[in-house]
Every structure is written in C-alpha cells, then in structure tokens.
Amino acid sequence: MSNTANQHVVDDTPLMRPNEIAWSQGNPEKARQLLGWQATKRMSDVIKVLCSSASGI
C-alpha cells in the first residue's frame, strides 16, 4: 500500500473475515458440460464495466 493509502486506511482486525483468500480461480468446464453454459465475456471486460459504472462514465 502506498504511504498515502496508509494515512487513510485503517484495519479493524475484529471486522476482518477469517477465511479471506488472496487469490481464487475457477474452471468453467463443468458448467459447460452439465449446463451447456459458456461465458461470453472475459473477467477483464466485466471489471471494466463495473469500474465505468461505479465512476459514472
């Protein structure tokens, strides 16, 4: 975290989720096989939509 962020962000340990995972990855193959579902967007595209929506762009 940058020095500026350290000045504004406070950790409250009792409020932290104990099972927070740092990284996760899924494999959509089972959904494709069982449900015939296939993603039409990449995760990077979803993030762009969420960010532009949150910023009002």
Helices and strands as residue ranges (DSSP letters): H 3-8, G 13-15, H 29-35, H 43-55
